[in-house]
Amino acid sequence: MQTIYQINADEIDQTLLESIKAQFKNKEIEIVVSERDETAYLLRSPANRERLLRAIGDIEENRNIIVPNQEQFQ
């Protein structure tokens, strides 16, 4: 059996650990911790990938840049 938990490290607590222990009671388990790459998730959709890569190209070529009126932030 395999279970994937996607959780913020700050949210790991005793309750989560007890849940894992109960789910895999009396079984040897392997715990692998890796940082999620949000970019990979966003690039999975072909349409989203195209839009993001086009936006990156726009920034690199300094085109289609919108600069808001800075006075509104003061």
DALIN-V896549 format. One record per residue. N is the residue number from 1. PSI is psi in degrees with one decimal (* if undefined). BURIAL is I if it has 16 or more other ideal C-beta (glycine too) atoms within 10 Angstrom, else O. Layout:
N,PSI,BURIAL  N,PSI,BURIAL
//
This chain:
1,145.0,O  2,137.1,O  3,135.4,O  4,124.6,O  5,127.0,O  6,109.8,O  7,149.4,O  8,136.1,O  9,-32.9,O  10,-15.4,O  11,-4.7,O  12,124.7,O  13,-178.5,O  14,-34.1,O  15,-44.0,O  16,-46.1,O  17,-41.5,O  18,-37.3,O  19,-43.3,O  20,-43.3,O  21,-41.5,O  22,-39.2,O  23,-34.4,O  24,34.3,O  25,130.7,O  26,22.0,O  27,146.7,O  28,132.3,O  29,163.7,O  30,130.1,O  31,120.2,O  32,127.9,O  33,127.8,O  34,150.7,O  35,133.6,O  36,141.4,O  37,100.7,O  38,-29.8,O  39,-43.3,O  40,-42.1,O  41,-44.5,O  42,-27.1,O  43,-4.4,O  44,-39.2,O  45,126.2,O  46,-41.3,O  47,-43.5,O  48,-41.7,O  49,-47.9,O  50,-44.2,O  51,-44.9,O  52,-42.5,O  53,-35.0,O  54,-40.7,O  55,-40.1,O  56,-43.3,O  57,-41.0,O  58,-43.1,O  59,-45.4,O  60,-32.7,O  61,3.0,O  62,45.6,O  63,155.7,O  64,33.7,O  65,128.3,O  66,121.7,O  67,114.0,O  68,159.1,O  69,115.5,O  70,-20.7,O  71,-30.4,O  72,-13.9,O  73,2.4,O  74,*,O
//
